[in-house]
C-alpha cells in the first residue's frame, strides 16, 4: 500500500465511477461521476464487514467531476474510497476538481493523525497534478478533519495555494458552498451519532468472532473434563455456561457498548465496555448460569466477561471523538494490565472448577 497508486476493490475490477478523460493544459485527467451505483453499495458493505478493507482505495491524483473549468473549486480528500465517495456524492450536480492524496487507503481523520494526509503529500500532489495550470485561482478546500495533518501556512509558502477548511461532514458541503464558503458552528461539530456507531459494529463483530468462536469451541469441550475423566453431560451443561459467558462478552464489547456509548458513564472506553458487560451478563448470571455450572465458574465469568468486553471496546478508540492519542495511550497503560490480571484469575478459577468436579 505504500506505492503511489492503490488498487480498486470494485466488482470486475472496473472503476465504474470513471466516465472518461478530460484534457487539460496539464494533461489528461480522469472524469468521474457523482452517481452511487449498486456496485458502490456492495463495496461499502463488504468494507464494513472487513472484506477487502486494505485495498478499498482509488488512484491518487486530480479528478474532474462534471465539467469543471479554470474557476471551479478544488476539493482535497483521501484515497480511501469511502471518503472519496462521500465527497463526490455531496457534490452531485456541481462541477469541481477533486485532488486525491495518497493516504495508503486510510480515511482523512486517521490519515491526518498517522501523517499520510499531510503538508508534504498535499504540496507534492499539487505539483504532480499541475494544478496551477488547470485552475486560474489559488484556493483549495480541505476537510476539517484533515487539519491536524496539514500546515496551511506551509502549503501556501510552498505551493502558492491557500487552504480553506470545509465542514466536518461531506453532507454539509452544499450548504457551505451556497452560503459563500461560510462554515457554521454546527458544521464544525464532530458528531458520533447512533448510526455512525452502528455502521462500525459488523466489522467488530466479525473481527472478534475469529477469536471468540474458537475459544468457545475449546472451552465447550474442556468443560467436560474433571478429576474422574471426561463427562459428556458435564460438557453439555458447563460447556453451555462457557458459551453463554463468551457470547455475553462478545455482545457487550462489539454491539451493546457502541450503541450505548454516550449513555454509559465515565470517559474511558475500557470502562464503558466493562459496564456494558455487567448489563449483558446480569440476567444469565442470576437465572441461567447457576443452573449449569459451579460457583468457581460463576466467579470466573464475572471476572472474564467484563475484562474481555473492556478489551474489545478499546478497538473503538480510533473511531470516536471521545479520545485523543495521549488519552488512548494512558487508557491502555491503565486498563490492559487489569484486563490481563482478571483474565489470569478467571482461568485459574475455571480450572479450579474442573478440579473440584468429581
PLY file of the C-alpha trace (Angstrom):
ply
format ascii 1.0
element vertex 358
property float x
property float y
property float z
element edge 357
property int vertex1
property int vertex2
end_header
0.00 0.00 0.00
2.99 2.27 0.08
3.04 2.62 -3.69
1.81 5.74 -5.43
-1.31 4.07 -6.79
-3.60 1.80 -4.82
-5.79 -0.86 -6.34
-9.57 -0.77 -6.54
-11.90 -3.28 -4.99
-14.70 -2.66 -7.47
-16.56 -5.69 -8.80
-14.97 -6.91 -12.01
-12.01 -4.60 -11.39
-13.60 -1.69 -13.30
-13.80 1.84 -11.95
-17.45 2.44 -12.74
-17.31 5.92 -11.23
-14.92 6.93 -14.01
-16.72 8.14 -17.15
-13.86 9.16 -19.41
-10.94 11.52 -19.70
-10.81 15.32 -19.68
-7.93 17.03 -21.45
-6.41 19.97 -19.55
-3.38 22.16 -20.02
-1.59 19.91 -17.52
-2.52 16.69 -19.31
-5.29 14.11 -19.17
-7.49 13.96 -16.07
-9.96 11.22 -15.18
-13.55 12.39 -15.49
-15.73 10.98 -12.70
-19.40 10.89 -11.78
-21.27 11.55 -8.55
-23.55 8.57 -9.13
-23.59 5.94 -6.40
-24.26 2.56 -8.00
-25.19 -0.84 -6.61
-21.57 -1.86 -7.06
-20.54 1.02 -4.81
-23.04 -0.11 -2.19
-21.76 -3.67 -2.29
-18.21 -2.38 -1.94
-19.23 -0.31 1.08
-20.91 -3.23 2.80
-18.00 -5.53 2.09
-15.68 -2.99 3.64
-17.99 -2.51 6.63
-17.60 -6.25 7.21
-13.82 -6.02 6.90
-13.64 -7.70 3.48
-11.03 -6.12 1.21
-10.65 -3.16 3.56
-6.97 -2.52 2.86
-7.49 -2.37 -0.92
-10.61 -0.20 -0.86
-8.85 2.75 -2.48
-8.81 4.95 -5.55
-5.82 6.21 -7.51
-4.37 9.45 -6.11
-4.23 12.49 -8.36
-6.55 15.05 -9.91
-10.08 14.06 -10.96
-12.72 16.09 -12.82
-16.32 15.90 -11.56
-18.80 17.02 -14.19
-17.49 19.79 -16.46
-15.11 21.81 -14.25
-13.40 24.87 -15.60
-10.50 27.08 -14.62
-12.57 28.81 -11.93
-14.09 25.66 -10.41
-13.44 24.74 -6.80
-10.77 22.22 -5.86
-11.60 19.76 -3.09
-8.98 17.60 -1.40
-9.66 14.16 0.04
-8.01 10.85 0.93
-7.75 7.93 -1.46
-9.82 5.72 0.85
-12.76 5.05 -1.46
-15.41 5.68 1.17
-14.00 9.18 1.79
-13.81 9.74 -1.96
-17.41 8.53 -2.40
-18.76 10.76 0.37
-17.19 13.80 -1.31
-18.27 13.09 -4.89
-21.84 12.26 -3.79
-22.09 15.52 -1.84
-21.12 17.43 -5.00
-23.90 15.95 -7.15
-24.97 18.38 -9.86
-21.87 20.54 -9.44
-18.66 20.93 -11.40
-15.49 20.58 -9.34
-11.95 19.30 -9.22
-11.13 16.59 -6.68
-7.50 16.23 -5.67
-6.94 12.81 -4.09
-3.95 12.36 -1.78
-2.16 9.06 -1.35
-3.11 8.21 2.23
-2.43 4.50 1.64
-6.14 3.71 1.66
-6.80 5.36 5.04
-9.61 7.83 5.73
-8.94 11.54 6.23
-9.13 11.66 10.04
-6.92 8.63 10.65
-4.53 9.55 7.85
-4.06 13.05 9.29
-3.16 11.50 12.63
-0.81 8.97 11.01
0.90 11.61 8.86
-0.20 10.47 5.39
-2.79 13.23 4.92
-0.01 15.74 5.34
1.54 19.01 4.25
4.25 17.25 2.24
1.80 14.93 0.45
-0.54 17.80 -0.38
2.24 20.02 -1.73
3.68 17.15 -3.77
0.26 16.22 -5.18
-0.44 19.83 -6.17
2.85 19.90 -8.06
2.50 16.45 -9.66
-1.04 17.16 -10.89
-0.07 20.50 -12.45
-2.97 22.09 -10.59
-1.63 25.61 -11.05
-2.02 25.15 -14.82
-5.52 23.73 -14.53
-7.21 26.41 -12.40
-7.00 30.19 -12.55
-7.36 30.70 -8.78
-5.19 29.64 -5.84
-7.59 28.14 -3.31
-8.16 24.55 -2.24
-10.79 23.21 0.14
-9.78 20.59 2.68
-11.98 18.60 5.08
-11.78 19.97 8.60
-10.79 16.56 9.99
-7.59 16.77 7.95
-6.45 19.99 9.64
-4.32 18.22 12.23
-2.06 16.87 9.50
-1.72 19.98 7.32
0.12 23.24 7.96
-1.88 25.73 5.87
0.84 28.37 6.05
3.48 25.97 4.80
1.24 24.80 1.97
0.78 28.41 0.85
4.51 29.10 1.08
5.50 26.02 -0.93
2.68 25.78 -3.47
1.05 29.21 -3.62
-2.36 27.72 -2.83
-4.48 28.98 0.07
-6.08 26.33 2.24
-9.72 26.62 3.25
-11.21 24.15 5.70
-14.71 23.00 4.88
-17.26 21.27 7.12
-16.62 18.14 9.17
-19.21 16.15 7.23
-19.44 15.95 3.45
-23.23 16.25 3.68
-22.81 19.90 4.71
-20.71 20.85 1.68
-23.66 22.02 -0.49
-24.81 24.43 2.26
-21.21 25.55 2.74
-20.83 26.39 -0.95
-24.26 28.01 -1.26
-23.51 30.29 1.71
-20.34 31.61 0.10
-17.89 29.30 1.87
-19.23 30.10 5.34
-18.97 27.38 7.98
-21.43 27.41 10.86
-20.74 26.13 14.34
-22.86 23.07 13.67
-20.76 22.30 10.59
-17.64 22.37 12.78
-19.09 19.96 15.31
-17.79 16.39 15.30
-20.78 14.13 15.83
-20.81 10.42 16.60
-24.47 9.56 16.38
-26.15 6.18 16.82
-25.99 5.37 13.11
-22.33 6.44 12.96
-21.60 3.93 15.69
-23.88 1.22 14.33
-22.11 1.01 10.96
-18.89 0.10 12.79
-20.46 -2.89 14.52
-20.35 -5.52 11.70
-16.58 -5.36 11.25
-16.01 -5.54 15.01
-18.37 -8.49 15.38
-16.60 -10.38 12.60
-13.07 -9.48 13.70
-13.70 -10.51 17.30
-15.54 -13.62 16.14
-12.34 -15.02 14.66
-11.01 -15.38 18.20
-14.17 -15.82 20.26
-15.63 -18.71 18.23
-12.51 -20.95 18.52
-12.34 -20.11 22.25
-15.99 -21.13 22.60
-15.32 -24.47 20.93
-12.27 -25.18 23.09
-13.96 -24.27 26.37
-17.08 -26.23 25.48
-15.05 -29.42 25.11
-12.75 -28.79 28.09
-15.75 -28.11 30.32
-16.43 -31.85 30.33
-13.05 -32.65 31.88
-12.91 -33.44 35.60
-10.80 -35.47 38.05
-12.79 -38.57 37.20
-12.29 -38.19 33.46
-14.48 -36.84 30.70
-18.21 -36.30 31.11
-20.50 -35.67 28.16
-23.21 -34.30 30.43
-20.70 -32.01 32.12
-19.57 -30.78 28.72
-23.16 -30.12 27.74
-24.09 -28.22 30.92
-20.90 -26.44 31.92
-19.84 -26.02 28.31
-23.12 -24.24 27.63
-22.33 -21.89 30.51
-18.98 -21.08 28.89
-20.69 -20.38 25.57
-23.19 -18.04 27.26
-20.41 -16.18 29.07
-18.25 -15.65 25.99
-21.28 -14.68 23.91
-22.13 -12.08 26.57
-18.62 -10.61 26.34
-18.81 -10.61 22.53
-22.22 -8.93 22.52
-21.29 -6.35 25.15
-18.00 -5.27 23.61
-19.00 -5.35 19.94
-22.66 -4.35 19.95
-24.17 -3.03 23.17
-21.19 -0.92 24.21
-21.00 1.02 20.91
-24.76 1.54 20.79
-24.93 2.81 24.38
-21.63 4.71 24.20
-22.88 8.18 25.22
-25.20 6.75 27.89
-22.58 4.70 29.73
-20.87 6.73 32.48
-17.13 7.57 32.54
-14.93 8.56 29.60
-12.64 5.55 29.24
-13.90 3.13 26.61
-12.48 0.19 28.54
-14.71 1.03 31.50
-17.69 1.55 29.21
-17.13 -1.94 27.80
-16.93 -3.44 31.28
-20.17 -1.72 32.30
-21.91 -2.97 29.15
-20.73 -6.48 30.03
-22.23 -6.21 33.50
-25.56 -5.28 31.92
-25.44 -8.18 29.47
-24.18 -10.75 31.99
-26.53 -9.82 34.84
-29.59 -11.75 33.65
-27.95 -15.06 32.65
-25.65 -14.92 35.70
-28.64 -14.64 38.04
-31.06 -17.07 36.39
-29.33 -19.33 33.85
-25.68 -19.90 34.70
-26.27 -21.12 38.30
-28.32 -23.97 36.84
-25.50 -25.02 34.54
-22.25 -24.70 36.44
-20.50 -24.25 39.81
-19.54 -21.28 41.94
-15.93 -21.12 40.78
-17.07 -20.92 37.17
-19.52 -18.15 38.05
-16.73 -16.17 39.69
-14.52 -16.78 36.66
-17.20 -15.49 34.31
-17.75 -12.35 36.38
-14.04 -11.64 36.02
-13.57 -12.69 32.40
-16.64 -11.26 30.70
-16.13 -7.59 31.76
-12.39 -7.91 31.01
-12.98 -9.30 27.51
-15.69 -6.74 26.71
-13.46 -3.98 28.06
-10.64 -5.06 25.75
-12.96 -5.29 22.74
-14.35 -1.80 23.35
-10.87 -0.31 23.20
-10.93 -1.07 19.46
-13.24 1.94 19.15
-10.63 4.40 20.47
-9.62 5.30 16.91
-13.18 5.81 15.72
-14.67 8.19 18.27
-14.30 11.86 19.24
-14.22 10.70 22.87
-10.48 10.05 22.86
-7.13 11.57 21.95
-3.81 9.86 21.13
-2.41 10.67 24.57
-5.65 9.57 26.20
-5.58 6.26 24.34
-2.02 5.56 25.46
-2.91 6.38 29.06
-6.05 4.23 28.93
-4.14 1.25 27.57
-1.44 1.68 30.20
-4.06 1.58 32.93
-6.53 -0.91 31.50
-4.54 -3.67 29.81
-2.75 -4.84 32.98
-6.08 -5.02 34.84
-7.67 -6.90 31.95
-4.77 -9.36 31.94
-4.98 -9.90 35.71
-8.72 -10.55 35.51
-8.14 -12.97 32.65
-5.48 -14.95 34.52
-7.59 -15.14 37.68
-10.59 -16.24 35.63
-8.58 -19.06 34.05
-7.35 -20.23 37.46
-10.89 -20.23 38.87
-12.22 -22.07 35.83
-9.50 -24.71 36.15
-10.28 -24.91 39.86
-13.86 -25.80 38.99
-12.61 -28.63 36.78
-10.54 -29.98 39.67
-13.41 -29.59 42.12
-15.76 -31.53 39.88
-15.87 -35.15 40.93
0 1
1 2
2 3
3 4
4 5
5 6
6 7
7 8
8 9
9 10
10 11
11 12
12 13
13 14
14 15
15 16
16 17
17 18
18 19
19 20
20 21
21 22
22 23
23 24
24 25
25 26
26 27
27 28
28 29
29 30
30 31
31 32
32 33
33 34
34 35
35 36
36 37
37 38
38 39
39 40
40 41
41 42
42 43
43 44
44 45
45 46
46 47
47 48
48 49
49 50
50 51
51 52
52 53
53 54
54 55
55 56
56 57
57 58
58 59
59 60
60 61
61 62
62 63
63 64
64 65
65 66
66 67
67 68
68 69
69 70
70 71
71 72
72 73
73 74
74 75
75 76
76 77
77 78
78 79
79 80
80 81
81 82
82 83
83 84
84 85
85 86
86 87
87 88
88 89
89 90
90 91
91 92
92 93
93 94
94 95
95 96
96 97
97 98
98 99
99 100
100 101
101 102
102 103
103 104
104 105
105 106
106 107
107 108
108 109
109 110
110 111
111 112
112 113
113 114
114 115
115 116
116 117
117 118
118 119
119 120
120 121
121 122
122 123
123 124
124 125
125 126
126 127
127 128
128 129
129 130
130 131
131 132
132 133
133 134
134 135
135 136
136 137
137 138
138 139
139 140
140 141
141 142
142 143
143 144
144 145
145 146
146 147
147 148
148 149
149 150
150 151
151 152
152 153
153 154
154 155
155 156
156 157
157 158
158 159
159 160
160 161
161 162
162 163
163 164
164 165
165 166
166 167
167 168
168 169
169 170
170 171
171 172
172 173
173 174
174 175
175 176
176 177
177 178
178 179
179 180
180 181
181 182
182 183
183 184
184 185
185 186
186 187
187 188
188 189
189 190
190 191
191 192
192 193
193 194
194 195
195 196
196 197
197 198
198 199
199 200
200 201
201 202
202 203
203 204
204 205
205 206
206 207
207 208
208 209
209 210
210 211
211 212
212 213
213 214
214 215
215 216
216 217
217 218
218 219
219 220
220 221
221 222
222 223
223 224
224 225
225 226
226 227
227 228
228 229
229 230
230 231
231 232
232 233
233 234
234 235
235 236
236 237
237 238
238 239
239 240
240 241
241 242
242 243
243 244
244 245
245 246
246 247
247 248
248 249
249 250
250 251
251 252
252 253
253 254
254 255
255 256
256 257
257 258
258 259
259 260
260 261
261 262
262 263
263 264
264 265
265 266
266 267
267 268
268 269
269 270
270 271
271 272
272 273
273 274
274 275
275 276
276 277
277 278
278 279
279 280
280 281
281 282
282 283
283 284
284 285
285 286
286 287
287 288
288 289
289 290
290 291
291 292
292 293
293 294
294 295
295 296
296 297
297 298
298 299
299 300
300 301
301 302
302 303
303 304
304 305
305 306
306 307
307 308
308 309
309 310
310 311
311 312
312 313
313 314
314 315
315 316
316 317
317 318
318 319
319 320
320 321
321 322
322 323
323 324
324 325
325 326
326 327
327 328
328 329
329 330
330 331
331 332
332 333
333 334
334 335
335 336
336 337
337 338
338 339
339 340
340 341
341 342
342 343
343 344
344 345
345 346
346 347
347 348
348 349
349 350
350 351
351 352
352 353
353 354
354 355
355 356
356 357
